[in-house]
Amino acid sequence: MPSAGQASFVVVANRLPVERFTDTDDSLGWRVSPGGLVAALDPVMARHRGTWVGWNGTADEALEPFEAEGMRLVPVTLTAEDIQNYYEGFCNATLWPLYHDVIAVPLFDRRWWDAYRDVNRRFADVVAVEAARAAVVWVQDYQLQLVPALLRAQRPDLRIGFFNHIPFPGYEIYSRLPWRRQVVEGLLGADLIGFQRGDDAANFLRACRKLTGVSTRGSVIESLPEGPNDERERQVRAASFPISIDSAGLEALAQQEATQTRGRQLRSALGNPEVVLLGVDRLDYTKGILHRLRAYGELLDEGQLDPSYAIMVQVASPSRDRVEEYQRLRDEIEGVVGRINGDHSSIGRTAIRYLHQSFPKEEMAALYLAADVMLVTPLRDGMNLVAKEYVACNFNLRGRLVLSEFTGAADELNGAFLVNPHDIEGLKDAIVRAVTVSPADARRRMRLMRRRVREHDVAHWAASFLGTLARAPLARPPESRPILVP
């Protein structure tokens, strides 16, 4: 067993929570990356002087541990070959499409698997050195599914949690993975495995029974060995912990006069239409952008929506530009947008405003305020925080949300107009209902959703997971352990 380090709380993720920036004096520094995970864990990291282990985003750059934004950050070096085989290969061309119900065809390459296993071992080795005796370690997402078991083999004294931010597929899909048993066994090294939805946890439990022969009781997997050459047994729990957002912070941003003014400016720039429909997605084939555009185009063709009073804004932030699949998707989306605009735009009005770029959170909050109807229609998604962001920003209760039933958010946002995005006629009907709903019903629906988002924010998510992890049963004798209070 490696000698214990000093960190009583360790977060392990593919990326560090910081990005480089150039200061006014041309010196390089680090600042916190935008994202809900960083916001959720910041109070816990600060309280327990936590350590974050991850890649810094640059190939072949070896960095020593450093302090930034009050956190100890421990970089894991990835080579250009690692990025190609582990990240772009196994993570994004094998696991991503497989876990999203094979919307695109997953590729199975033994070299990619070897790289995935090697990188996961590298992460586990770093954590094993950094973590204090009896520390709490929280591993994040599908890139690091082997880390729990690799870490437990070295440090059985640790309490290990894992959270999967994307869906976990049904066994009929998951079983296509040649290394299906190894991945399940990697995850079973954790004491608690969290998923976005109950269905994801159920899918994982079934995979465990099929592939390892373990018995399950409710959400508990029983009779697992405590560690190598250890006759004691332990239990693992797999359950849903739906992630959320900093709802109070987003609402405060939306209520700022500057944000509201910017929202009015955006509507004016769009020609002050009666109805603004908005889609905000990462450019990815799982997001259902083409289905959404098809539905909107048909509504214009049929005269159910008129471009003289309605306009659609589609933001598609760049994603994996070097991957051929994504290049083809971008070309196809831009072709559909061009056809719809060619058929339905006029000199003074464009039917669709398409933006292939990213925006800061201030501009996004203004966009949310400017939109009457938010279209969140992925073909498959773990949660989809855009839906929750839109709800949090709608303090005036004007907005309406059209939401795919194949998102985790659909389990929580009961005031949304739920749709099957594969059903184009059903999607069209939901858009029309959202556009024509009475103001009173729109307010009722938004009020219901805002209550959920406000009460179950990102801090609640972190507290729920870490609290459950702290209560996980231990087969080994109790030891002095940190009590994490998020």
N, C-alpha and C positions, 0 to 999 in steps of 0.2 A: 504493500500500500504506500502511495506517495506520502510524503510528509504534508501535514495540513497547512493551508495558508491562513490568511487573516480575514477573509470575507465571510460574514455570516449569512449574506443574502447575495445570490448570484443569478443574474439573468443571462441566458444564452440565446442568441439570435443570429441569423445569417449576417445581418448588418449591425454595425455599431449605431447608436442613436444620435450620431453627430455627422456633420458634413463640413468640409473645408470652405473657408471664405477668405477673401483678400481684404484686409483692413484699409483704412484711408491712407495709412503710411506704407502701403504695399507689403505689409507683413502678413503671413499666413496665420490663420487662427481656426478654431473649431466652434461651431454653434449647433444647437440642438436641431435635429431634423424635424420637420412637421410630421405629425402622426399621432393617432390615438394611443398607441401602445406606450410611447414615451410619456405622454401626459398621464396615463393611468399609473405608471410605475414610478414616476418622479417622487411622489411623497414617500413611498416605501423605500426607494433608493436613498433619499435624503435621511430618513429616520434611522436607517440601519447601516449607513455608509456602504451602500451596496456596490457591487462590481458588475460591470456589463462586459461580456465576452462576445466578440463578433468581428467580422471582416470590415475593413475601413472603406471598401469600394474601389480600391486601386490595385491593379495586378502587380505582383512581384515586388510589393513594398513591405519590408519588414520594419515594424515600429515597436518600440518599447512601450510598456504600459504607461498611460498618462492620465492626468486629471483634467476634466473639462466639465463646466456647468455643475460642479459639485459632485461629479461621479468619477469613480475610478474605472477607466476603460482599458480593456486588455485586447489588443488586436490579434487576430488570427490571420496569418499570411496565406493568400491564395495566389497561385501562379496563373499565368495566362492559360495554361493547359487545364488547370483546375476549373477556371471559369467556363471554358469551352465544354468540358466533359461533365463536371459535377453540376454547375449552375445552369448553363444554357442547354446542356444535354439532359441529364437525368432529372433534374428538378423541373425544368420548363418544357422539355419535349417528351418526357415519360410520365412523371407524376402529375403535372398540371392537367394535361388532357384526360388522363385516366381518372383522376379524382373529380373532374367536372363532367362525368358521365359520357366520356368519349365524344364530346362535341367535335373535337378534332381527333385524328387517329394518333394514339401514342406510339412512340418508337421505343424499341427495346434493344439496347446496345450493351454488350457485356463490358466494354471499356468504360462506358458511362457509369455502370453499376460499381465497378472497381474504384472509380474516382469518388463516387458518392460515399462509399464505405471508408475510403482513406481520409477524406475531408472530415467526415463525422468523427473518426477516431482522433484526428488532430484537435478538433474542438473539445472532445471529452478529455484528452490529455491535459489541455490547458486548464479546464475547469478543475480537474483533479488536483492540480497544484495550487490553484487560487483559493478553493473553498476551505473554510475553517472546519474544525471538527464539529460534526452534527449540524452543518449549515443547511439552509434551504436553497435549492437550485430550481429555477423555473426555466425550462427549455421551450423555445417558441418555434412552432410551425414545421411544415412538411419538409423543409430542407434538412432538418436535423433529427429525423425519426429514429436513427440508430443510437443517438447520444445517450438516452437514458440507460440502456443495458450496458453500453460500453463504460459509462461512468460508474454504474453500480458495481461492475466487476472490479473496479479499482478502489472505490470508496463506498462500501456498504453502509457506512455510518451516516450518509447523507439522506436527507428527505428530498425526493425528486418529484417535481411536477412537470407535466407537458401539456401545452395547449396547441391544438390544431386550428389554424385560422381559416382553412378552406374546407369544403365538404369532405366527408369520407364516404366512398361509394358503396353501393350494395355489393354483396359477395360475388354475384354473377359477373360484375365488371371488375372488381378488385382481383378476382382469381386469375385474370389474364397476366398479371405481373409475375414474371419468372421468379422474382425474389420475394414473393408475397409472405412466406413464412418468416424470412429474416427480418422484414420490416415490422411485422407484428411482434416478434420476439424483442426487437429493439425498443418498441414502445412499452412493452410490458416491464421494462426496467424501471419505469416510473411508479410512484405510489398513487398518483392521481393523474388521469388523462382527461383533458377537457375538450369538448367539441362545441360548435355553435348551436347545433340542434339536437333534439332527442333522437331523431332518426339517424344522425351521424353516429352517435354513441351506440345505438342498436346495431348498426351495420358493422361497427368495429367489434362488438361483443360476439356477433355471429362469426366473423372472421376468426376470432380467437378460438371459438369452439371447433370450427371446422379444421383449422390448421395446426393447433397445438393440443387439442383434446382436453383443455382445461374445463372445469365446470364453472358456471356463472349463476349467481343468485341476485336477481334484479340487476343493479348496476355494478355489482361486485364480482370480480374474477378471483376465484379461490385457489388455494393449494399451489402457490408458486414458490419455488425455492428462494430462500432469503439471499443467497449469494453462492458463488462457486464453492463447492465442497462443504456446503452448509446444510445440515439436515432440517433446520428450522424452516417453517413455511410462513408466507406472508400473503396479504390480499392486495389487490389493485382495484381501484374504483374508476369507472369510465362513465362520465355524465356530461350533461350540457351546461355550459356557462356562457350565455349569449353576450358577446362583446358589445360595447356601446361607445359613446362619445362624451366629450366634455360639453354637455348640453348647456350648462349655466354660462360657460365662457362664450359659446357660440351665440346664445341669445343676447348676452351683453354686447357682443360685437354688432349684431344685427340692429340693436336699439340705438347705437351711436348715430348721431345726426349725420356724420360724414358718410356712413354706410347707407342710410336711407336716401340721402341726396344722390349718391352714386346709383342706387337702384332706380330712381326716377330718371336720371340721365341715360341709363341703359335703355329704358322703355322709350324715351324720346329718340335715341339713336336708332331704335328699331322702327320708328315711325308711329309711335303711340298706338299700337294695335289694341283691339279689344281683348284679345286672348294671346298670351305668350305661353307656349309649351316649351319645356326645357328638358334636355337629356344631358347628363354629365357622367362620363365613363372614362376609364382607361381604355385605350384602343386594344381590345381583346375580343376574340371570337366567342367567349363565354357571355359577353354583355348584351347580346341580342340587338345590337345597333341596326343591323340590316333588316331584321323583322320589324323593328319600330319604324324605320324609314318607309318600308313597304306599306305598313298600315296607314301612316300619315299620307303617303302618296295616293293611296286608294281613296281615302276620305276626301282629298282634293279632287280627284278624278270624278267622284260620284256627287260632288257638290255638298257633302255633309259638313265640310269645312270650307271656308272661302278665304283665299289668301289676301283679300282686301281687308279682312278684320282679324285674321289669325296668322301667327308666324311661329315657326319652330326654330329653336336654337339648340344645336347639338355640339357639345364640347367633347372632344375625344383626345385626351392627353396622350402624348407619345409613349410607346411601350415597346421594348424589345425590337427596336428598329432594324437590327441586324438579322433578325430571324425571317426567313423567306415567307413563312405562313402569315406573319404580321404585315409584311410588305404587300402581299396579295390582298389581305383584308382591307388595308388602307386604300388601295387602288379601287377595290370593288365599292367601298363606301363612297368614295369621292365620285365614282361613276354614277351611282344612284342619286346622290345629291345633285349632280349636274343635270341629270335627266329631269328630276322633279322641278328644279329651278327653271330649266328650259321650257317646260310645259306650263308652269303656273306663275312664274314671276312676271312682274310688269316693270316699266321704267322706274317707277317710284317705290316698288315694294318687292322684296325677295321672299320667296316661300320658305326657304331654309337658310339660316346662317350657320355655317359649318366652321368650327374652329379646332384645328389640329394643334393644340398648344395647352400648356398648363397655366394656371392662374394662382396667385397668392390667396390665402384664406379670406382676406378682406374683399377681394373682387368676387370670390365665390359667394360670400354672404350677400353681397349686393345683387348678384345674379339670382340667388334664391328668393330675395325679396321681389325682384322684378317679374318672376315667373308666376303665372296663375295655376298652371298644371305641371307637376313634375312627373316625368316618365322614367321609372326605374324598372326596366323589364329584362333583366338577365335571363339567359337560358338556364343558368345554374350559378349559384353564388353561396359562399359560406354565410355571410351576413348581409353585406352591402350597407356601409355606413353613410353613403350619400343620402339614402332615404331618411335616415335619422337626422343628418345635418339639415336637410330641408325642413323637417318638422321643427327642429330646435330654433331655426331662424324665423319661423312664421309666427311671431308673437301677435301679429294682427289678425290671425285666424283666417286669412283670405285664401291660403293655398289649398290645393287638392293634389293627392298623390295617387298615381296609377302604379301598382306594384306587382311584380312577378311573384307568383306563389312558390317559385323555386328559389327564393331567398330566405335566409334566416330571419330577416326583418318581417316577413309575412306572418311569422308566429306571434309577433308582438304588436304590430301596428294595425289594430283592428279597424281603424277608421279609413284605411286605404281602399281603393277600388282594385281588388285582386284580379289578376289575369293569368292565363296560360299563354305565354308569349309565342308559343308555336301555333296557337289558334288565332290566325290573323283577323278573322271576323269577330271573335271575342275581344281581341285587343282593340279593334276599331270601335266596338260598342262601348268598351270601358272608357276610351278617350272621349267619346261623345257624351257619355253620362257625366264624366268629370267636368267637361266644359259647360254643360247645361244644368248642373246641380244647383239647387236653390242656395242663396247665401246662408240661410239658417242651417241647412243640412251640412254645408261645407264647414261652417263654424263648429257644429257639433262633432263632426268627424275629426277635425284638426285638434279640437280641445281634448278628445279622447286620446289621440296619439301623443300629444304633447305631455300629457300626464304620465304616460308610460316612459317616454324618453327622459323626462325630468327625474323620475323616481329611480329609474334603472340606468344610471349614467356609467361612465367608464370607471369611476371610483368604486361604484357598487360592484361592477364586474371583477375588478382586482381583489376587492375585499372578500367577495364570495368565494373565488377560487382559492386564495391563500388561506382563508379561514377553514375551508374544507380540507385543504392539504395539511394544515396544522393538526386537524383531528384524525388524520389517517391512522389506522391501527398499525402498531409496530410489533413484529414478532420478537425483536431483540429487546433486552432490558432497557427501560427508560434511561435516557442520558440527558445531560444539560443541553437544552436546545433553545435557540432564539424564538421568542414569541413574536410573530409578525403581525402587527396591527396596521393595516393599510391606511 
